[in-house]
Amino acid sequence: MYAAAVQPVAPPPMMKADEQPPRMTQKAADNPPNGVKKVPPTRARGVSLAMLVQDKILEPGLGVLSIDYLGVNYVADLQEDGKIFWKQIHFASPSSWAIYVKKQIDPKKKSGCGWNSVKYKGKKLDHYKSLYNKRVKASQAVPVPTPQHNEMITTQSFLPQYPIPYSQLKEIPGEIHPNALIKCEEFDETTGKNPPFNVTVSTNCLLLINFHCHLTHGEVVGYLGGRWDHEKQCLLILQAFPCRCILGDHQNAALTEEHIKSELLKRGLFKVGWYHSHPTSPPEPTLRDIEHQLQYQINFGSNNPMLGLICSPSYEVEGMITDNMLNAFWVVTSNEQTVTANSCLGVPMRFPISEFQDQTITPELHQELVWLVEYYSLSSDLINFNRQWRGNANYLERLKFAVMSKIPKDKNVNALVQVIQKLALTCQQ
């Protein structure tokens, strides 16, 4: 039974344990709540050359990038969109260029360590990334939403390039960086290792999450609303509630929480999870994500399960760009006794989910789409949908590709795609 999976303790202030939602009789508000300012959102985890160019930390130019490898110096151009141009080839990141160059000499080379290998005007890109992170850290505080937790020490911590299998955590000496990705373990019915409950997600919910994640270069975050069927042990996720608040803006964070709480009550839903994006990395949870998820499970254990969702709009693996990916995860408390802090965390488990197809785009969903467009229209991180993404496709085509499978089937697909396209292009005005 699910009830034995976590320890019931007092939930966070957003929803009291004995608070029941009223019937869904009131229509969703037509405007954001009073006092919520539309402030341009800022970047979070992923750092790219485009961000450094946009923040004027780097300046585009001919021959400003270089790699020294086995006594040979390679020189490339930095373009205005943050791409690297070398020998008539465009590279999306330092790592893709570094691995390409090194494979010319050593075909067995599997990693390029781009940020540490590539130099800008003689200094490693790691130096400029550090400048960027210090600038962001100086202007921001904690992310929203997040349960109360103690931050892990990050001084001289290990941050690997690829996800680490959980089983290998204890083998790594020292402390691992809280943004290190941890590969989820798999449930296996053949060995009796079954999920503790079932999860079904509406396509409208996934449509809104995908739309949110594809509007901006930065990380996004939001809550999930739904219902818990204790008898059937089934979690039904019906609606996403995007957080329209910049990092560290405590005043508007509180207003955003109140607005989402109000919308949950209006629609007769409970808070059943949270979602966020990994703009430039796989949808595997970080150590910090695992900590947050476990805290949510503990805080809400007496009411209903809490699921975590991670969306990666696209990311690069050894020079290849992936398509949109979504990963649901759940944390199982580790019984392993060890003296290393790295293996004293819960075990992240990849959670299977099923989808049910909504029959229409509801007025509430349309309103959330409009609010997102209005909010991100002020953001410096807003994606330029006319920019080339891959081949002959631009970023607008990427957005349409991500939401196409989630559009209700009994409606005119082309007409609904045009609605989403119009909303996205509004951001460009």
C-alpha positions as CSV (number, residue, x, y, z in Angstrom):
1,M,0.0,0.0,0.0
2,Y,1.1,3.5,-0.7
3,A,0.3,4.8,2.7
4,A,3.3,2.9,4.1
5,A,5.8,4.3,1.6
6,V,6.4,7.6,3.4
7,Q,6.1,9.0,6.9
8,P,3.1,11.3,7.3
9,V,4.1,14.7,8.8
10,A,2.7,18.2,8.6
11,P,2.5,19.5,5.0
12,P,3.9,22.9,4.0
13,P,1.8,26.0,4.3
14,M,0.4,25.8,0.7
15,M,-2.3,23.3,1.6
16,K,-3.4,22.3,5.1
17,A,-3.8,18.6,5.8
18,D,-7.5,18.9,6.6
19,E,-8.3,21.4,3.9
20,Q,-10.9,20.2,1.4
21,P,-11.5,21.8,-2.0
22,P,-15.0,23.1,-2.8
23,R,-16.9,22.0,-5.9
24,M,-15.7,23.3,-9.1
25,T,-18.4,26.0,-9.6
26,Q,-16.4,29.2,-10.1
27,K,-14.8,30.0,-13.4
28,A,-11.1,30.6,-13.6
29,A,-10.1,34.2,-13.2
30,D,-9.6,36.1,-16.5
31,N,-6.5,38.0,-15.2
32,P,-3.5,37.2,-12.9
33,P,-4.1,38.0,-9.2
34,N,-3.7,41.6,-8.1
35,G,-0.2,42.5,-7.0
36,V,1.6,39.8,-9.1
37,K,4.1,41.8,-11.2
38,K,5.1,40.6,-14.6
39,V,8.9,40.5,-14.1
40,P,11.2,39.0,-16.7
41,P,12.2,35.6,-15.6
42,T,15.9,34.7,-15.3
43,R,18.0,31.7,-16.1
44,A,18.7,28.9,-13.7
45,R,20.8,25.7,-14.2
46,G,21.9,25.5,-17.9
47,V,24.5,27.9,-19.2
48,S,25.2,28.2,-22.9
49,L,27.4,30.3,-25.1
50,A,24.2,32.1,-26.3
51,M,23.6,33.2,-22.7
52,L,27.1,34.5,-22.3
53,V,26.9,36.4,-25.5
54,Q,23.5,37.8,-24.6
55,D,24.8,39.0,-21.2
56,K,27.8,40.6,-23.0
57,I,30.3,38.4,-21.1
58,L,31.5,37.2,-24.5
59,E,31.6,39.1,-27.8
60,P,31.1,37.3,-31.2
61,G,34.1,37.4,-33.5
62,L,36.4,35.7,-35.9
63,G,39.0,33.4,-34.4
64,V,38.2,34.2,-30.8
65,L,37.7,30.5,-29.8
66,S,40.6,28.0,-29.7
67,I,41.5,24.5,-28.6
68,D,45.0,23.3,-27.9
69,Y,45.2,19.5,-28.3
70,L,48.3,17.4,-28.6
71,G,50.5,20.3,-29.6
72,V,48.0,21.6,-32.3
73,N,46.1,24.9,-32.0
74,Y,42.6,24.9,-33.5
75,V,40.8,28.3,-34.0
76,A,37.1,28.9,-34.6
77,D,34.6,31.8,-34.8
78,L,31.9,32.6,-32.2
79,Q,28.7,33.7,-33.9
80,E,26.0,36.1,-32.6
81,D,23.6,33.2,-31.8
82,G,26.2,31.5,-29.6
83,K,27.1,28.8,-32.1
84,I,30.7,27.9,-33.0
85,F,31.7,28.0,-36.7
86,W,34.7,25.9,-37.8
87,K,35.5,24.5,-41.3
88,Q,32.0,25.3,-42.6
89,I,30.4,23.4,-39.7
90,H,28.2,24.9,-37.0
91,F,28.5,23.5,-33.5
92,A,25.8,24.0,-30.9
93,S,28.1,23.9,-27.8
94,P,31.8,23.9,-26.8
95,S,31.6,20.1,-26.0
96,S,30.4,19.2,-29.5
97,W,33.2,21.2,-31.1
98,A,35.8,19.8,-28.7
99,I,34.8,16.2,-29.2
100,Y,34.7,16.6,-33.0
101,V,38.2,18.1,-33.1
102,K,39.7,15.5,-30.8
103,K,38.1,12.6,-32.7
104,Q,39.9,13.8,-35.8
105,I,43.1,12.7,-34.1
106,D,41.7,10.0,-31.8
107,P,38.5,8.3,-33.2
108,K,38.0,6.5,-29.9
109,K,37.7,9.7,-27.9
110,K,34.2,9.8,-26.2
111,S,34.2,13.1,-24.4
112,G,35.5,16.6,-25.2
113,C,35.3,18.5,-21.8
114,G,34.3,21.5,-23.9
115,W,34.1,24.2,-21.2
116,N,37.5,23.2,-19.9
117,S,39.1,22.6,-23.3
118,V,37.9,25.6,-25.4
119,K,39.4,29.0,-24.8
120,Y,38.0,32.5,-25.5
121,K,40.7,35.0,-26.3
122,G,43.2,32.7,-24.4
123,K,41.1,32.0,-21.3
124,K,39.2,28.8,-20.7
125,L,35.4,29.1,-21.1
126,D,35.0,27.8,-17.5
127,H,36.4,31.2,-16.4
128,Y,33.6,33.0,-18.2
129,K,30.9,30.6,-17.1
130,S,32.1,31.2,-13.5
131,L,31.7,35.0,-14.1
132,Y,28.2,34.4,-15.3
133,N,27.2,32.2,-12.4
134,K,28.5,34.7,-9.9
135,R,26.5,37.4,-11.6
136,V,23.3,35.3,-11.4
137,K,24.0,34.3,-7.8
138,A,24.5,37.9,-6.7
139,S,21.0,38.8,-8.0
140,Q,19.0,35.8,-7.0
141,A,18.1,33.6,-4.1
142,V,16.3,30.3,-3.8
143,P,14.1,28.8,-6.6
144,V,10.3,28.7,-6.5
145,P,8.7,26.3,-5.7
146,T,10.8,24.3,-3.3
147,P,10.2,22.9,0.1
148,Q,12.3,24.0,3.0
149,H,15.7,22.2,3.0
150,N,19.3,22.7,3.9
151,E,21.5,23.5,0.9
152,M,24.4,21.0,0.3
153,I,27.9,22.3,0.4
154,T,29.2,23.0,-3.1
155,T,32.8,24.1,-2.5
156,Q,35.2,22.0,-4.6
157,S,32.4,19.5,-5.3
158,F,32.4,17.0,-8.1
159,L,30.1,17.9,-11.1
160,P,30.2,15.1,-13.7
161,Q,29.3,15.7,-17.4
162,Y,26.9,12.8,-17.7
163,P,24.2,11.2,-15.3
164,I,25.7,9.0,-12.6
165,P,24.0,5.7,-11.8
166,Y,22.8,5.7,-8.2
167,S,24.8,2.5,-7.5
168,Q,28.0,4.4,-8.2
169,L,27.5,7.3,-5.8
170,K,29.2,5.6,-2.9
171,E,32.3,5.0,-5.0
172,I,32.9,8.7,-5.6
173,P,35.2,10.3,-3.0
174,G,34.4,13.6,-1.6
175,E,31.1,15.5,-2.1
176,I,29.2,15.6,-5.3
177,H,27.8,18.9,-6.7
178,P,24.1,19.3,-6.0
179,N,23.5,19.9,-9.7
180,A,25.0,16.5,-10.6
181,L,22.5,14.4,-12.6
182,I,21.6,11.0,-11.1
183,K,20.3,8.3,-13.4
184,C,17.0,6.9,-12.2
185,E,16.6,3.2,-11.3
186,E,13.9,1.2,-13.0
187,F,11.0,-0.6,-11.5
188,D,11.0,-4.3,-12.5
189,E,7.8,-6.3,-12.2
190,T,9.6,-9.6,-12.9
191,T,11.5,-9.2,-9.6
192,G,8.5,-7.9,-7.6
193,K,9.9,-4.4,-7.7
194,N,6.6,-2.7,-8.6
195,P,5.6,1.0,-8.5
196,P,3.7,1.7,-5.3
197,F,0.7,3.2,-7.2
198,N,-0.5,4.0,-10.7
199,V,-0.3,7.4,-12.4
200,T,-2.4,8.8,-15.2
201,V,-1.8,12.2,-16.8
202,S,-4.1,14.3,-19.0
203,T,-2.8,15.4,-22.4
204,N,-3.9,19.0,-21.6
205,C,-1.6,19.0,-18.6
206,L,1.4,17.7,-20.7
207,L,0.5,20.2,-23.5
208,L,0.8,23.1,-21.0
209,I,4.1,21.8,-19.5
210,N,5.6,21.4,-23.0
211,F,4.4,24.8,-24.0
212,H,5.9,26.4,-20.9
213,C,9.3,24.6,-21.3
214,H,9.6,25.7,-25.0
215,L,9.0,29.4,-24.4
216,T,12.3,30.2,-22.8
217,H,16.0,29.3,-22.7
218,G,15.9,29.2,-18.9
219,E,14.6,26.7,-16.4
220,V,10.9,26.7,-15.6
221,V,9.0,25.3,-12.7
222,G,5.4,24.7,-11.7
223,Y,2.9,22.5,-9.7
224,L,0.7,19.7,-10.7
225,G,-3.0,19.5,-9.7
226,G,-5.1,16.4,-9.6
227,R,-6.8,13.8,-7.4
228,W,-5.8,10.7,-5.5
229,D,-8.0,7.5,-5.6
230,H,-7.0,5.7,-2.5
231,E,-9.1,2.7,-3.2
232,K,-7.7,2.1,-6.7
233,Q,-4.2,3.4,-5.6
234,C,-4.2,5.7,-8.7
235,L,-2.9,9.3,-9.0
236,L,-4.8,11.3,-11.6
237,I,-2.9,14.4,-12.7
238,L,-5.3,16.8,-14.5
239,Q,-3.7,20.3,-14.7
240,A,-0.3,22.0,-14.6
241,F,0.1,25.3,-12.8
242,P,3.1,27.2,-14.1
243,C,5.0,29.5,-11.6
244,R,5.3,32.9,-13.2
245,C,7.9,34.3,-10.8
246,I,11.6,35.0,-11.1
247,L,14.1,33.3,-8.8
248,G,14.6,35.1,-5.5
249,D,11.6,37.3,-5.7
250,H,10.1,36.3,-2.4
251,Q,7.2,38.8,-2.4
252,N,5.9,37.7,-5.8
253,A,6.7,34.1,-4.9
254,A,4.2,34.3,-2.1
255,L,1.6,35.8,-4.3
256,T,2.2,33.1,-6.9
257,E,1.7,30.4,-4.3
258,E,-1.6,32.0,-3.2
259,H,-2.8,32.3,-6.8
260,I,-2.1,28.6,-7.5
261,K,-3.7,27.6,-4.2
262,S,-6.8,29.6,-5.2
263,E,-6.9,28.0,-8.7
264,L,-6.6,24.5,-7.2
265,L,-9.5,25.1,-4.9
266,K,-11.6,26.6,-7.7
267,R,-11.1,23.5,-9.8
268,G,-11.6,21.0,-7.0
269,L,-8.0,19.7,-7.3
270,F,-5.2,18.9,-4.9
271,K,-1.5,19.5,-5.2
272,V,-0.2,16.1,-6.4
273,G,3.3,17.0,-7.8
274,W,5.6,19.5,-9.3
275,Y,7.5,19.9,-12.6
276,H,10.6,21.7,-13.9
277,S,12.7,21.7,-17.0
278,H,16.3,20.9,-17.8
279,P,16.9,23.2,-20.8
280,T,20.3,21.8,-21.8
281,S,20.6,18.4,-20.0
282,P,18.8,15.0,-19.8
283,P,15.6,14.7,-17.8
284,E,17.3,12.9,-15.0
285,P,17.0,14.4,-11.5
286,T,19.9,16.2,-9.8
287,L,20.9,15.6,-6.2
288,R,19.0,18.8,-5.3
289,D,15.9,17.5,-7.2
290,I,16.0,14.3,-5.3
291,E,16.2,16.2,-2.0
292,H,13.2,18.3,-3.0
293,Q,11.1,15.4,-4.2
294,L,11.8,13.4,-1.0
295,Q,10.8,16.4,1.1
296,Y,7.5,16.8,-0.9
297,Q,6.8,13.1,-0.3
298,I,7.3,13.4,3.4
299,N,5.3,16.7,3.7
300,F,2.3,15.4,1.8
301,G,2.5,11.7,2.7
302,S,-0.7,11.8,4.9
303,N,-2.8,13.2,2.0
304,N,-1.7,11.8,-1.4
305,P,1.5,10.8,-3.3
306,M,3.6,13.6,-4.8
307,L,5.2,13.0,-8.2
308,G,8.1,14.8,-9.9
309,L,8.2,15.5,-13.6
310,I,11.3,16.7,-15.5
311,C,11.0,18.0,-19.1
312,S,14.0,18.4,-21.4
313,P,13.0,20.4,-24.5
314,S,16.2,19.2,-26.3
315,Y,19.7,18.6,-25.2
316,E,23.0,17.5,-26.8
317,V,24.6,14.1,-26.4
318,E,28.0,13.8,-28.1
319,G,27.1,16.3,-30.8
320,M,23.6,14.9,-31.4
321,I,20.5,16.9,-30.5
322,T,17.6,14.9,-28.9
323,D,13.9,15.6,-29.1
324,N,11.6,16.6,-26.3
325,M,11.7,14.1,-23.4
326,L,9.7,13.8,-20.2
327,N,10.7,11.8,-17.1
328,A,8.5,11.1,-14.1
329,F,10.3,10.1,-10.9
330,W,9.7,9.1,-7.3
331,V,12.2,8.6,-4.5
332,V,12.4,5.5,-2.4
333,T,14.2,5.8,0.9
334,S,17.6,4.0,0.9
335,N,18.2,1.3,3.5
336,E,21.9,1.2,2.9
337,Q,24.0,2.2,5.8
338,T,27.2,4.0,4.8
339,V,29.6,6.6,6.0
340,T,29.6,8.6,2.7
341,A,27.2,11.4,2.4
342,N,26.7,10.8,-1.3
343,S,24.9,7.5,-0.8
344,C,22.7,8.6,2.1
345,L,20.1,10.0,-0.3
346,G,16.8,8.4,-1.5
347,V,16.9,6.3,-4.6
348,P,15.3,8.0,-7.6
349,M,13.0,5.7,-9.5
350,R,11.7,6.2,-13.0
351,F,8.0,6.2,-12.7
352,P,5.8,4.8,-15.5
353,I,2.8,7.0,-16.4
354,S,-0.1,6.6,-18.7
355,E,-1.9,9.3,-20.6
356,F,-5.5,9.9,-21.3
357,Q,-6.6,12.1,-24.2
358,D,-8.6,15.2,-23.4
359,Q,-11.4,16.0,-25.7
360,T,-11.0,19.8,-25.9
361,I,-8.7,22.6,-24.9
362,T,-10.5,24.0,-21.8
363,P,-10.9,27.7,-21.2
364,E,-8.7,27.3,-18.1
365,L,-5.9,25.8,-20.2
366,H,-6.3,28.6,-22.8
367,Q,-6.0,31.2,-20.1
368,E,-2.8,29.6,-18.7
369,L,-1.3,29.7,-22.2
370,V,-2.2,33.4,-22.5
371,W,-0.7,34.2,-19.1
372,L,2.5,32.5,-20.0
373,V,2.8,34.4,-23.2
374,E,2.2,37.7,-21.5
375,Y,4.7,36.9,-18.8
376,Y,7.6,35.7,-20.9
377,S,7.1,38.5,-23.4
378,L,9.1,40.6,-21.0
379,S,11.9,38.1,-20.6
380,S,15.4,38.4,-22.0
381,D,15.4,34.6,-22.1
382,L,12.4,34.4,-24.5
383,I,13.2,32.1,-27.4
384,N,13.4,33.6,-30.8
385,F,11.0,31.3,-32.7
386,N,12.2,32.4,-36.0
387,R,15.7,31.2,-35.3
388,Q,17.0,28.0,-36.9
389,W,16.8,25.0,-34.6
390,R,17.8,21.9,-36.6
391,G,18.1,21.5,-40.4
392,N,15.4,23.7,-42.0
393,A,13.2,23.7,-38.9
394,N,13.1,26.8,-36.6
395,Y,12.2,26.9,-32.9
396,L,8.5,27.4,-33.8
397,E,8.5,24.1,-35.6
398,R,10.1,22.6,-32.5
399,L,7.3,23.9,-30.3
400,K,4.6,22.6,-32.6
401,F,6.3,19.2,-32.7
402,A,6.4,19.1,-28.9
403,V,2.6,19.8,-28.5
404,M,1.2,18.1,-31.6
405,S,0.7,14.7,-29.9
406,K,-1.1,16.3,-26.9
407,I,-3.7,18.2,-28.9
408,P,-7.3,16.9,-28.5
409,K,-8.1,14.5,-31.4
410,D,-11.7,15.5,-32.0
411,K,-10.9,19.0,-32.9
412,N,-9.4,20.6,-36.1
413,V,-5.7,19.9,-35.4
414,N,-4.5,22.6,-37.8
415,A,-6.7,25.3,-36.3
416,L,-5.5,24.5,-32.7
417,V,-1.9,24.5,-33.9
418,Q,-2.5,28.0,-35.4
419,V,-3.8,29.1,-32.0
420,I,-0.6,27.9,-30.3
421,Q,1.5,29.4,-33.0
422,K,-0.3,32.8,-32.6
423,L,0.3,32.7,-28.9
424,A,4.0,31.9,-29.4
425,L,4.5,34.6,-32.0
426,T,2.9,37.1,-29.7
427,C,6.0,36.8,-27.7
428,Q,8.0,38.3,-30.6
429,Q,6.0,41.5,-30.7
